[in-house]
Amino acid sequence: MALAGWELSFHDLDVISDEVAAGLQARGIGEGDVVALVLPSSPEYLLAYLGAAKAGAITAGVNDKLTAGERDGVLGIARPALVLTAPGLEPDPAVVGAPVVTLETAPDAASLLAPIRTPGGTPAPLDADPDRPVAIIFTSGTTGLPKGALYTNRQLSFITHTDVGDTWGVGGRGFVGTAMAHLGFMTKLPSNLQRGGTSWIMGRWTARDALRFAEEHSMTSVGGVPTQVALMLRDPDFDSYDTSAVQIIIVGGGPLTPGLAQEARERFGAKLASRYSCTEAGIGLGTAADDPDEDAVVSVGRPLPGVEMLLLDEDDNPVEPGEVGRVCLRSPAVMAGYWGDEEATRAAFTADGFVRTGDLGWVDDRGRLRLVGRSKEMYVRGGYNVYPVEVESVLSTHPGVHAVAIVPRADGVMGEIGCAVVVPEDPARPPTLDELRGFTAGKLAPYKRPEAILLLEALPLTPMEKLDRRELARLVAES
């Protein structure tokens, strides 16, 4: 691991996390206790998570990009025994009801987590327990308060086996650019450690820094959520960076439009792999680097080994082949449940243990899942169902469109119509509504075509770097 010119070896990670674990145990933190991390992506987050796991505690990651009120709401759900935070992110101890330790940014490995480390210490050993809770990972909370998905050793072991099997030390060079509180980092840290390699931790991700790191350190992989890939491609100096070492682009955390997939593959000159899951499922589907190029363009791939998928209707009955249904996943990786919320846990699962992803999709004749949107995003125009992702997938390939989202707008005649919210490739020459509608002719049924357009400089994002459809709905309603 490297940051700001100094490095951590895997030996360092082991020794320091031992000292952190010993320090936590000296504070009375042990099995069943929650340690909340209100920290940016940093070595502090990484070592605190490892140390808490060695102490038998449960790590609750709190996204530092949330507002103060949102962070306090998440902490109220987590009910931590200890909060580790950074300057400026401190919660009110009286509200949290637990000790709060503020960690200054360390200038070197020796100073990391100094307030809670026991120099030379080792933690008391833990009994092997596959059902010991390890992590609470919070949902994005775009439709209400976030919920905390609980993961134990059992789920993390399965995810690690799926990712790397018995292989050790084959990792390449890449960067950590998404929040460490995300599903990807929290559940894949064991497999990333087993894989090895070198990771550059970016406390504050920018497209320019990502491209600079890729060139300076001959990174073999780049990726992140689709928005991050799009921002890298849009950097005006993209073509001046040497990204020839990049072998694969890995994208997850949201739908990848065909236009973005094609452009990323062409301009990086690399293979592209996509990942699809949800906070509650742990792992799900994906495409591999050696799959046909078309797979990652038109779909999110096929279920990973050990993962079962069902498409269900509103009554939890399987849909007919080729029909749109609600995507549900089952595997040993699905969460143990929502932390402290039995009612929500019951609602998240079908009677036979499939977790509801909230996404809608259909399976094509090659067994690939094609997403059409979230179940709550579908709208009805004149009695016909319209799925925004389906329309966005077509419009994303228009040469004048850099980014696009379809948002329903109330209409007195049709009930709802689609508004295309567009970030133009060239702000001086944005596409018109007629051009967009003409472009979709022969690709989309007339009722799916947009009937209004709103131009923006950038699409709004949530703190989890996902498209903020709630804010989009507000902008469209006010336009």
PyMOL commands that set and color helices and strands:
alter all, ss='L'
color gray80, all
select helices_A, chain A and resi 10-26+43-54+68-78+93-96+109-111+114-116+153-164+183-195+207-216+226-234+238-240+258-268+293-298+342-348+388-395+433-440+446-448+469-478
alter helices_A, ss='H'
color red, helices_A
select strands_A, chain A and resi 2-3+6-7+34-38+58-61+82-85+100-102+133-138+148-152+173-176+198-201+221-224+248-251+271-276+285-286+302-303+308-312+325-330+337-338+355-363+369-374+379-381+384-386+401-411+415-424+452-455
alter strands_A, ss='S'
color yellow, strands_A
deselect
rebuild
show_as cartoon
